[in-house]
Amino acid sequence: MSRYWSAVVHGLTPYVPGEQPRLPNLVKLNTNENPYGPSPRALEALLGEVGENLRLYPDPSADRLKQAIAACYEVTPQQVFVGNGSDEVLAHTFQALLKHDKPLLFPDISYSFYPVYCGLYGIEYQTVALSDRFEIRVDDYPRPNGGIIFPNPNAPTGISLPLTEIERLLELNPDSVVVVDEAYVDFGAESAVPLVNRYPQLLVIHTLSKSRSLAGLRVGYAIGHPDLIDALNRVKDSFNSYPLDRCAIAAAAAAIEDRAYFESTCARVIATRASLVKELEALGLQVLPSAANFVFARHAQRDGAELTAKLRERSIIVRHFKNPARIAPFMRITVGTEEQCDALVSALKEILVVSV
């Protein structure tokens, strides 16, 4: 029945999300979900919205949530945009700010949704190769462009770009929008939000899916100059005036306000990541330096796809990327609970010993 498809749909290669398997006794370390639950205050706020008021539309501006975000980051509500997960915020960003005559630039190893958005919205792009150490090199970006976007920390490598280098990138590109996708920033990288008042071309995008344990609620936001936010609102209000429901607004605002819980869970993930890296390195795996809630690791003698398959046989799910070829040896492993990470390490010991 594809004869009814539009030309745009025929040309799309959709994004493939991480698998959500339903296996018994599963150790799920493939989609970078937080191993700890949401803030109790967020759950209480969510339940407080479950009642008669659900017959009413939510606030289309989500002012309560914007005010919580603005207070957290010491910006104004006019500098905040919210959407249905950071993927929707990114989609609106591509349409509103990154479609120009010159090509959009992003790393060759990066979030694989970026080229999908380019295909959907007809945006020309060029990828910029990471270094041999899988690092973003700012000096590779002063070239004609219609915008720049990259995750920090990068995905799937987990490597972060220092704030001084982000500022240098902004100084080298004063006439282009620079989007820093900070989905994983709270696990050890430096946020670029403090730079938004000095660089009007900077947009910083966050999600509540990772560090605030609300992946199932779908809330994301952007912080930047009011002119950039106005462009996003124009697209949003031409697409869906109510992207966030009443429950999402209430729970997300409470999660943002519960700073103590957020900091404690991030600290637990960071501590477990450090222990996991030591264990993996002791097994002979190379682990890239990660500032995210995942690690990117490879074994010198064993292929990443093979190890991923053998872990799956033991009901442990990690993520493997076939392309580009130079990351095919790697596995991306979410930092889970201590018990989940122990199970992973024990399984790898068994697999690697069998191979000797």
ABEGO torsion letter per residue (X at the ends): XAAABBAAAAABBBBBBBBBBBBBGBBBAAAGBBABBBBAAAAAAAAAABBAAAABBBBAAGAAAAAAAAAAAGBBAAABBBBBEAAAAAAAAAAAAABBABBBBBBABBBAAAAAAAAAAGBBBBBBBBBAAGBBBAAAABBBBAEBBBBOBBOAAGBBBBAAAAAAAAAABAABBBBBBAAAAAAGBBBAAAAAAABAABBBBBBAABAAGAAAAGBBBBBBBAAAAAAAAAAAAAABABABBAAAAAAAAAAAABAAAAAAAAAAAAAAAAAAAAAAAAAGBBBBBBABABBBBBBAABBAAAAAAAAAAAGBBBBBBAOBAAAAABBBBBBBBAAAAAAAAAAAAAAAAAAX
